[in-house]
Amino acid sequence: MTGLEQRAIAALHSVKMPEKNWHARRAKFLYEMLHKSPYVKLHSTSAGDLWFLVWTYRRQIADRQVVAQANEIVNGALSLEFT
């Protein structure tokens, strides 16, 4: 995974999420993956989930570059890559 993806996963670790949906479970899975295999390339599904979660919880994330990347993927030209 890229350095920006690593920063995004680390930022999600401090975000408060509802426990009753898949968001917290997926963020925990990504965080565990970061610590076990930090240089493994994320699959498109995991990358899509990561940027969706960053975008969803962007108000709780202080890293502006991470939030800007999520915005570009969700709303910009890169959004077509995950469809």
Helices and strands as residue ranges (DSSP letters): H 3-13, H 22-36, H 44-56, G 58-60, H 64-75, G 77-82
